[in-house]
Amino acid sequence: MPTAYRKSSVVAILLVAFALILADHLGSPTFAFNMGDGNVQTTLMQRDSTACAPCGAPCPSTRD
């Protein structure tokens, strides 16, 4: 005979699991890097101010 689970127990376990996953995610180095707090330069920070394209690509006339 299968055991019936109480709805409140299932919800509580899912909330605990969600809280643990969220805490792990927020504390990860990848999340810090993606939020700009990884103490490294990102591609957007390394853009060339003389570039033609917003992505930092060189002008067609200056390509070799």
Secondary structure by P-SEA (a helix, b strand, c coil): cbbbbbaaaaaaaaaaaaaaaaaaaaacaaaaaaaccccccccccccccccccccccccccccc
